[in-house]
């Protein structure tokens, strides 16, 4: 039996910073070398107070010309929070609470509005708590659950991140994620298979490793082919493979499928997706997330800015969840695919403080 040996002294903040440094080559977040959490908290407090005085003097101007924004308040918020890691943002929240006996998150909610408020709110939350909020918002969509967001979180996050999100979800909403997923997708009878797939994905704890069983990959590629041929999906076998195998193993299976059958599994499923088969649409999304997350995120971003009316929720979600991870790689892929930088696309389709905040997270220097 293995024994875990823990160091006598450790720092959660230092550990988080170490992980950030390991990922920063792919991240777009720009962080200063030296940070004072107390100074940050005091600056934010001052910004709130300055904004209050500014508002009293210029309320008429704001009502007539809301495009002017709220002066220095938003700029201060962006300059501080837009240049701090997740661990640093949590320390700022702690410092603010200790200094002013006030929840910084609630204060920000009361001070800000619109897409800017939503982006800052989700950014300042810890990653697990943020994912819990994103999942809940997706589940509770009025018309129908946005299951693509659920699949994105379940398939792209690491096993540890997914488990932490599920714990955060239960702590915040007093229900399990899988309970809510099942409750909101089995209402429609035709979505029974979709519900099975989603529950399997959100409850998975995949093995993380580079090992590949080539024989298993070839065998399961054949199982997938037989399961979906003639547009008759054998859902049990498909769900088992997609939800239980490691990402490395399942990618090998998808590669075998393409090599053996001359087409990708996503193209095979495309016909059913176009015919309104929700299970096939969800399955295709899961495969794309598992197979190439950068390619998946590029398409989400492209659709967000090229549709009639920007999809701010999708745009915000991708930028705030990937800025500390791999947004630099996603930006490069976006440019290759669209011949325009993501910064330019965001600048064109957004405005005001919301635009400034997103561009800051994208790494654009002032």
Buried (B, 14 or more C-beta within 10 A) or exposed (E): EEEEEEEEEEEEEEEBBEBBEEEBEBBBBBBEEEBEBEEBBBBBBEBBEBBEEBBEEBEEEBEEEEEEBBBBBBBBBBBBBBBBBBBBBBBBBEBBBEBBEEEBBEBBBEBBEEBBBBBBBBBBBBBBBBBBBBBBBBBEEEEEBBBBBBBBBBBBBEBEBBBBBBBBBBEBBEEBBBEBBBEBBBEEEEBEBBBBBBBBBBBBEBEEEEEBBEEBBBEBBBBBBEBBEEEEBEBEBBBEBBBBBBBBBBBBBBBBBBEEBEEBBBEBBBEBBEEEBBBBBBBBBBBBBBBBBBEBBBBBBBEBBEEEEBBBBBBBBBBBBBBBBBBBBBBBBBBEEBEEBBBEBBBEBBBBBBBBBBBBBBBBEE
